[in-house]
Amino acid sequence: MNTVSVEILEDLYYMGVNDRDTNLFENMWPLPEGVAYNSYLITDEKTALLDTVKITKVDGFLETLRNNLGERDLDYLVVHHMEPDHSGCFKTIMDIYPNVTVVANKKARAMMNDFFGFEPKNFLEVKDGDTLELGKKTLTFVNTPMVHWPESMVSYETSEKVLFSQDIFGGFGALNGTVFDDEMNFEFFEDEFRRYYSNIVGKYSKQAARALEKVKALDIKVICPVHGVVWRKNPQRIIDEYVKYANQVNEEGVVIAYGTMYGNTEKMADQLARFIAEEGIKNVRVFDVSKTNVSYILSEAWKYKGLILGSCTYNNDVYPTMNQLLYTFEMNKMKNHALGIFGSHGWSGGAIKELTRFASEGGDFQVMPTVVDVKGTMEDNDIESLRQLAKEIAEAVKEA
């Protein structure tokens, strides 16, 4: 059993589990630091469980729930989000507590039938602005569609000013003894918060920005997300970070991502990085797309203004792993970036053609005029073209 139970406020408990077993989140994104699934229990005049955890962690979770409830029944199961890492225990909860009333919106109700093959016996459908009285505590529901599923919603407890935010304000990383923001060094988790957002929510940033406007209007003292730490000391910190993420506000720096077979494109990337550093850009990150998972490259690109993509030609097209990166970038609707492209080929091209297409169609980019396409290995004129590309990208980044 690795369920952690901590009292947040009177009659409000954190009940979460650390998952260090799952290697890939959504079977795609690496979890070297693990991930936490968070659930919350209110024990007022009425009891309410807010979300659950992944089914693989059900045993310890149920034991902790029974201990916190004591002899009491569970009155409500509040469903903010139907993704299986949070809804995995719903059916088990309903079997153990057959009198429980499930509280969710209309779209979540339909998903329950799709996911579990039945509808709850007792169901309370809530709309935007509806409330649920629990005694001294009252939950107000706010729909946040497509952040990042259509049924997503949050709830706000008015007496203690607590926001139960589902996936919003979440982050990767198991909670290694740390449950609250004032117990952690934010810089230790910062990259995993941004990687979580850019890969999980990034595509829906317009919807996220609208949802955050709703959230910012609330007087919030505590934020309880379903991943990551509970924000009880400085919730404004993570709100500000998420507003920045949602609006793709980036900072001075350049990400160079390249695909190479025999090293010629890699040499170009290293030469380009050197020229950019000579232009005074201190944050330069270089990634081989065959070695680094796209989730890390996307996260770094979300952070920095400059983005340069380079590829060798492979079967008259971009290198396959670069193609995956382009797909990921395009899917996440990137904007506010200065973009440069370069590449190499042996006897006929193709990579530059696809990179140019991406530059014009794959996002909202400021495209650098200099494109460097090398046949074979670099010559002096190619090196000078890379120097010019470095000047252009550095100038664009410094304007950020």
Backbone torsions as a table, in degrees:
resi	resn	phi	psi	omega
1	MET	NA	125.7	176.5
2	ASN	-127.3	27.6	175.6
3	THR	-76.1	130.7	179.1
4	VAL	-104.6	129.0	178.2
5	SER	-121.0	124.2	-178.6
6	VAL	-137.4	136.1	175.4
7	GLU	-77.5	120.9	179.5
8	ILE	-84.7	-51.8	176.2
9	LEU	-141.1	175.2	177.9
10	GLU	-58.1	126.5	178.7
11	ASP	67.4	18.9	175.8
12	LEU	-133.5	120.0	-175.7
13	TYR	-119.8	137.5	166.1
14	TYR	-82.7	131.8	173.2
15	MET	-133.4	103.1	-175.9
16	GLY	-133.5	161.8	178.0
17	VAL	-127.6	147.0	174.0
18	ASN	-97.0	129.8	179.0
19	ASP	-111.1	103.5	175.4
20	ARG	-107.6	8.7	-178.5
21	ASP	-93.1	-36.0	-177.2
22	THR	-74.2	124.1	-178.3
23	ASN	-82.6	-34.6	-174.6
24	LEU	-130.0	119.9	175.1
25	PHE	-70.6	132.3	-173.3
26	GLU	53.1	25.1	179.6
27	ASN	60.4	24.6	-179.7
28	MET	-135.1	-44.6	-168.6
29	TRP	-99.2	123.9	-177.6
30	PRO	-59.4	145.1	178.9
31	LEU	-123.5	65.1	-178.8
32	PRO	-63.4	-25.9	179.1
33	GLU	-103.2	8.6	-178.5
34	GLY	75.3	-167.2	178.0
35	VAL	-155.0	152.7	177.7
36	ALA	-110.7	141.3	171.1
37	TYR	-110.5	123.2	-174.0
38	ASN	-110.3	138.1	173.8
39	SER	-132.5	161.1	-176.6
40	TYR	-137.5	145.3	-178.4
41	LEU	-125.9	127.6	174.3
42	ILE	-106.4	128.1	-179.8
43	THR	-119.0	67.3	179.0
44	ASP	-93.6	-151.6	174.2
45	GLU	-59.6	-35.0	169.8
46	LYS	-111.8	150.8	178.8
47	THR	-103.4	144.5	-179.2
48	ALA	-143.9	128.2	173.5
49	LEU	-99.7	125.2	-177.5
50	LEU	-104.9	102.3	-178.8
51	ASP	67.3	168.9	178.1
52	THR	-130.5	-151.2	-176.6
53	VAL	-132.2	177.6	179.8
54	LYS	-62.8	142.9	-173.0
55	ILE	-60.2	-27.3	179.5
56	THR	-66.2	-13.9	-179.1
57	LYS	-111.9	20.4	-169.6
58	VAL	-68.3	-36.9	-172.2
59	ASP	-61.7	-54.0	179.4
60	GLY	-65.2	-33.4	179.3
61	PHE	-64.3	-45.1	-179.3
62	LEU	-65.5	-39.7	178.2
63	GLU	-61.0	-43.1	179.3
64	THR	-66.7	-39.5	178.4
65	LEU	-62.2	-44.8	178.9
66	ARG	-61.3	-42.8	-179.3
67	ASN	-62.6	-41.7	-178.0
68	ASN	-73.1	-31.8	178.4
69	LEU	-78.9	-27.7	-175.2
70	GLY	64.8	-126.8	-179.8
71	GLU	-88.4	0.7	-174.6
72	ARG	-81.6	154.2	173.9
73	ASP	-85.2	165.3	174.8
74	LEU	-97.0	119.1	-176.1
75	ASP	-84.5	-41.7	-174.0
76	TYR	-134.8	143.9	167.9
77	LEU	-118.7	110.8	-177.1
78	VAL	-93.0	126.3	-176.1
79	VAL	-109.1	107.4	176.4
80	HIS	-89.5	-27.7	-171.0
81	HIS	-157.0	136.5	-173.6
82	MET	-95.6	2.4	-179.9
83	GLU	-59.8	138.8	-169.8
84	PRO	-59.9	-21.3	177.0
85	ASP	-72.7	-7.8	175.7
86	HIS	-119.8	-25.8	-178.6
87	SER	-99.4	0.1	-172.4
88	GLY	-56.4	-29.9	-176.3
89	CYS	-99.1	4.3	-174.1
90	PHE	-56.1	-50.0	-176.0
91	LYS	-62.5	-40.1	178.2
92	THR	-62.2	-43.6	178.2
93	ILE	-60.0	-43.7	-179.3
94	MET	-66.7	-33.0	177.6
95	ASP	-69.1	-40.4	-176.9
96	ILE	-77.8	-35.2	-179.7
97	TYR	-119.7	77.6	-172.1
98	PRO	-65.4	-17.1	179.9
99	ASN	-89.6	-2.0	-175.5
100	VAL	-63.7	142.2	173.9
101	THR	-101.1	123.9	178.7
102	VAL	-84.8	129.6	-178.9
103	VAL	-112.6	118.7	-178.0
104	ALA	-162.4	172.1	177.2
105	ASN	-89.6	177.2	-173.5
106	LYS	-60.9	-41.3	-177.6
107	LYS	-68.5	-37.7	177.7
108	ALA	-65.7	-36.8	179.2
109	ARG	-60.2	-44.6	178.2
110	ALA	-63.3	-38.4	-179.5
111	MET	-66.2	-33.1	179.4
112	MET	-60.7	-41.5	177.6
113	ASN	-66.3	-39.3	178.5
114	ASP	-65.7	-41.1	-174.7
115	PHE	-80.9	-42.1	-170.4
116	PHE	-111.5	-10.4	177.8
117	GLY	78.3	14.7	176.5
118	PHE	-158.1	162.6	173.4
119	GLU	-106.3	145.9	179.5
120	PRO	-59.0	148.3	178.6
121	LYS	-63.0	-43.3	179.7
122	ASN	-114.9	120.8	-176.2
123	PHE	-136.6	132.7	175.0
124	LEU	-116.7	109.7	-180.0
125	GLU	-85.3	128.9	-178.5
126	VAL	-117.7	148.8	177.3
127	LYS	-115.2	173.2	179.1
128	ASP	-56.7	123.5	178.4
129	GLY	93.2	-10.4	177.4
130	ASP	-67.1	157.2	-178.5
131	THR	-125.5	159.1	175.3
132	LEU	-132.1	115.3	-179.1
133	GLU	-84.4	126.1	-180.0
134	LEU	-113.5	-4.4	-174.8
135	GLY	133.4	-116.1	174.0
136	LYS	-71.5	-23.9	-177.5
137	LYS	-102.2	142.0	178.6
138	THR	-132.5	130.9	176.5
139	LEU	-99.3	132.3	172.3
140	THR	-111.9	132.7	-172.9
141	PHE	-101.4	138.4	180.0
142	VAL	-131.1	119.1	178.4
143	ASN	-74.3	137.9	177.8
144	THR	-131.2	65.4	-173.5
145	PRO	-59.8	140.4	179.3
146	MET	63.1	29.1	167.9
147	VAL	-124.8	71.7	2.2
148	HIS	-120.6	12.8	173.1
149	TRP	-118.0	161.3	-174.1
150	PRO	-66.0	-25.6	-177.4
151	GLU	-91.5	-0.2	-172.5
152	SER	-58.7	137.1	173.5
153	MET	-149.0	165.9	174.4
154	VAL	-123.3	167.2	173.4
155	SER	-134.4	152.5	-174.9
156	TYR	-127.9	121.1	178.7
157	GLU	-89.4	116.0	-166.0
158	THR	-76.1	-33.0	-174.9
159	SER	-71.6	-39.7	-179.4
160	GLU	-103.6	-3.4	176.8
161	LYS	60.2	53.0	-178.8
162	VAL	-109.0	129.7	176.7
163	LEU	-102.1	122.3	172.2
164	PHE	-97.4	105.2	-158.9
165	SER	-103.9	8.2	-173.2
166	GLN	45.2	-131.3	-173.9
167	ASP	-73.1	-18.6	178.0
168	ILE	-64.0	137.8	-178.8
169	PHE	71.0	18.6	177.2
170	GLY	-88.8	176.7	177.9
171	GLY	-163.9	157.2	173.2
172	PHE	-70.6	165.3	175.3
173	GLY	109.8	127.3	171.7
174	ALA	-67.0	152.7	179.7
175	LEU	-92.6	97.3	-174.1
176	ASN	-81.8	69.9	-177.7
177	GLY	88.5	-16.3	-178.8
178	THR	-95.1	121.3	175.6
179	VAL	-110.7	-32.7	-173.8
180	PHE	-112.6	155.0	-176.9
181	ASP	-63.6	-31.4	-179.2
182	ASP	-78.0	0.0	176.2
183	GLU	-102.3	1.2	-173.6
184	MET	-124.4	162.3	167.2
185	ASN	-95.9	110.0	-173.2
186	PHE	-57.3	-35.6	-178.3
187	GLU	-61.6	-25.1	178.7
188	PHE	-67.8	-31.9	-177.3
189	PHE	-102.7	-10.1	-167.3
190	GLU	-55.2	-48.4	-177.8
191	ASP	-62.5	-36.3	-178.8
192	GLU	-74.9	-27.8	172.6
193	PHE	-66.3	-46.3	-178.6
194	ARG	-68.2	-38.8	179.2
195	ARG	-64.9	-39.2	176.5
196	TYR	-60.8	-51.1	-177.8
197	TYR	-61.3	-51.4	-172.3
198	SER	-63.2	-33.5	-177.6
199	ASN	-90.3	-29.2	-174.9
200	ILE	-99.2	-41.0	-173.9
201	VAL	-109.9	-18.3	-169.2
202	GLY	-49.0	-43.1	-178.9
203	LYS	-58.8	-28.7	-174.7
204	TYR	-104.1	34.5	-174.7
205	SER	-63.9	-33.7	177.1
206	LYS	-62.7	-44.8	178.4
207	GLN	-66.4	-38.2	179.1
208	ALA	-63.0	-40.9	179.7
209	ALA	-62.8	-40.5	177.9
210	ARG	-65.6	-42.3	178.8
211	ALA	-63.5	-38.2	-179.9
212	LEU	-66.8	-30.3	175.3
213	GLU	-64.3	-38.7	174.7
214	LYS	-62.6	-45.2	-176.3
215	VAL	-65.9	-41.6	-177.5
216	LYS	-62.4	-23.0	-180.0
217	ALA	-75.0	-14.0	-178.8
218	LEU	-87.3	150.4	173.1
219	ASP	-88.2	101.3	-170.7
220	ILE	-108.8	126.2	174.8
221	LYS	-105.2	-27.8	-179.5
222	VAL	-140.4	137.0	173.3
223	ILE	-116.1	127.9	-179.5
224	CYS	-117.7	93.9	178.8
225	PRO	-87.5	171.0	179.6
226	VAL	-91.9	-4.4	168.4
227	HIS	-135.3	148.0	174.9
228	GLY	85.2	-171.5	-173.0
229	VAL	-79.1	159.8	171.7
230	VAL	-86.0	129.5	-176.2
231	TRP	-97.0	97.7	-178.1
232	ARG	-110.5	-18.9	-176.3
233	LYS	-97.6	-47.9	-175.2
234	ASN	-139.7	69.0	-179.4
235	PRO	-62.0	-23.5	180.0
236	GLN	-63.3	-25.5	-179.1
237	ARG	-61.4	-48.6	-177.7
238	ILE	-76.9	-29.0	174.1
239	ILE	-61.6	-46.4	179.6
240	ASP	-62.1	-40.3	179.0
241	GLU	-63.2	-44.4	-178.2
242	TYR	-68.7	-35.2	175.0
243	VAL	-62.0	-41.4	177.5
244	LYS	-63.9	-45.4	178.2
245	TYR	-60.1	-47.7	-174.0
246	ALA	-64.2	-32.9	179.8
247	ASN	-95.2	7.0	179.1
248	GLN	49.8	48.5	174.1
249	VAL	-82.2	115.7	-175.4
250	ASN	-115.4	179.7	-175.1
251	GLU	-128.5	173.9	-175.2
252	GLU	-66.6	124.0	-179.8
253	GLY	162.8	165.0	-177.3
254	VAL	-134.5	132.3	172.3
255	VAL	-105.0	125.5	174.2
256	ILE	-111.7	121.0	176.9
257	ALA	-121.2	132.3	-175.3
258	TYR	-138.1	154.3	171.5
259	GLY	-119.0	129.6	-175.4
260	THR	-141.0	148.3	174.4
261	MET	-101.3	-53.3	-172.6
262	TYR	-121.2	11.4	168.7
263	GLY	107.3	-14.7	-178.1
264	ASN	-64.3	-43.0	179.5
265	THR	-69.8	-34.0	176.5
266	GLU	-63.4	-41.1	177.3
267	LYS	-60.1	-40.7	177.3
268	MET	-61.9	-42.7	179.8
269	ALA	-61.4	-44.0	-179.5
270	ASP	-67.4	-39.1	177.8
271	GLN	-64.8	-42.7	178.4
272	LEU	-62.8	-42.8	178.7
273	ALA	-60.3	-40.1	179.1
274	ARG	-63.7	-43.6	179.7
275	PHE	-64.2	-38.2	178.8
276	ILE	-65.2	-41.3	177.2
277	ALA	-62.2	-38.9	178.2
278	GLU	-64.9	-22.7	177.1
279	GLU	-82.6	1.2	174.6
280	GLY	95.1	9.4	177.0
281	ILE	-86.6	116.4	-173.2
282	LYS	-86.5	-24.6	-179.2
283	ASN	-102.7	95.6	178.3
284	VAL	-124.5	121.1	179.7
285	ARG	-117.6	129.9	-177.7
286	VAL	-118.1	128.9	-176.6
287	PHE	-130.0	133.3	168.6
288	ASP	-87.4	116.9	-174.2
289	VAL	-66.9	-14.1	175.8
290	SER	-84.0	-14.1	-175.4
291	LYS	-109.1	-30.9	-173.2
292	THR	-109.7	128.4	178.3
293	ASN	-58.7	141.6	-175.7
294	VAL	-59.3	-25.6	-178.4
295	SER	-62.3	-35.2	178.5
296	TYR	-74.0	-38.0	179.8
297	ILE	-67.2	-43.4	177.2
298	LEU	-60.0	-43.0	-179.6
299	SER	-61.3	-44.0	178.7
300	GLU	-68.0	-37.7	177.5
301	ALA	-65.5	-32.6	176.6
302	TRP	-65.1	-27.1	-176.4
303	LYS	-83.8	-38.6	-170.0
304	TYR	-110.0	149.3	-176.3
305	LYS	-69.7	-42.8	-174.0
306	GLY	-88.1	137.8	178.4
307	LEU	-139.4	123.5	177.8
308	ILE	-125.9	127.8	-177.6
309	LEU	-116.1	131.3	179.8
310	GLY	-133.1	142.9	-178.5
311	SER	-149.6	142.3	165.8
312	CYS	-75.1	161.4	175.7
313	THR	-85.7	133.9	-178.9
314	TYR	-136.2	113.8	-177.2
315	ASN	53.0	46.4	178.0
316	ASN	62.0	27.7	-178.5
317	ASP	-149.1	-176.6	175.4
318	VAL	-71.5	160.8	175.9
319	TYR	-59.5	138.4	-173.5
320	PRO	-54.7	-41.1	-179.9
321	THR	-70.3	-29.3	172.8
322	MET	-68.1	-36.8	177.7
323	ASN	-59.7	-39.1	177.3
324	GLN	-64.0	-39.9	178.6
325	LEU	-65.4	-43.2	178.5
326	LEU	-59.5	-43.3	178.5
327	TYR	-59.4	-44.2	-178.8
328	THR	-64.6	-44.6	177.7
329	PHE	-61.1	-47.0	-176.9
330	GLU	-63.5	-40.6	179.7
331	MET	-61.8	-32.4	-175.4
332	ASN	-92.1	7.5	169.4
333	LYS	51.7	58.8	-176.2
334	MET	-73.5	149.3	178.9
335	LYS	-149.8	174.9	176.7
336	ASN	62.9	35.0	179.5
337	HIS	-123.9	143.2	166.4
338	ALA	-88.9	124.9	-171.7
339	LEU	-119.3	130.5	172.9
340	GLY	-122.6	154.5	179.3
341	ILE	-134.9	149.0	176.1
342	PHE	-153.1	165.6	179.3
343	GLY	-174.7	179.1	179.4
344	SER	-143.7	159.2	177.8
345	HIS	-150.5	165.3	179.9
346	GLY	-95.2	-68.2	-178.1
347	TRP	-118.1	-31.9	173.8
348	SER	-138.3	150.0	-175.1
349	GLY	-86.7	-166.9	-179.1
350	GLY	157.1	-37.9	-178.2
351	ALA	-64.1	-46.0	-177.9
352	ILE	-63.5	-36.9	178.9
353	LYS	-59.4	-45.1	-179.1
354	GLU	-72.2	-38.4	176.8
355	LEU	-63.5	-37.3	177.9
356	THR	-66.8	-40.3	175.5
357	ARG	-59.4	-46.1	179.0
358	PHE	-60.2	-41.5	-178.7
359	ALA	-59.6	-33.6	-177.1
360	SER	-91.1	-25.6	-172.8
361	GLU	-120.0	-17.5	-168.9
362	GLY	-84.6	-5.1	-179.0
363	GLY	176.3	-173.8	178.4
364	ASP	-100.9	90.7	-171.2
365	PHE	-116.8	151.2	164.0
366	GLN	-93.5	105.0	-171.9
367	VAL	-89.2	131.0	179.3
368	MET	-71.9	138.6	-176.3
369	PRO	-67.9	-29.3	-177.6
370	THR	-84.9	122.1	175.8
371	VAL	-116.5	128.3	-175.0
372	VAL	-109.6	116.4	-179.6
373	ASP	-124.7	111.8	-173.2
374	VAL	-105.0	133.7	172.2
375	LYS	-96.1	114.5	-177.0
376	GLY	77.4	-124.0	-178.7
377	THR	-105.8	161.3	-175.3
378	MET	-65.0	141.1	169.3
379	GLU	-114.9	177.8	-173.6
380	ASP	-58.5	-41.5	-178.5
381	ASN	-66.8	-31.4	176.6
382	ASP	-68.3	-40.3	179.2
383	ILE	-63.0	-40.2	178.6
384	GLU	-67.1	-34.4	176.6
385	SER	-66.0	-39.0	175.6
386	LEU	-63.5	-38.4	178.0
387	ARG	-62.1	-40.6	179.1
388	GLN	-66.3	-41.6	177.2
389	LEU	-61.3	-39.6	178.9
390	ALA	-63.2	-40.6	178.2
391	LYS	-63.1	-43.0	-178.6
392	GLU	-64.6	-45.8	-177.6
393	ILE	-68.7	-37.3	179.7
394	ALA	-64.9	-41.2	178.9
395	GLU	-63.9	-43.7	179.5
396	ALA	-64.9	-39.1	-179.3
397	VAL	-68.6	-38.6	-179.3
398	LYS	-68.1	-19.7	178.1
399	GLU	-79.1	-10.2	-175.4
400	ALA	-63.6	NA	NA
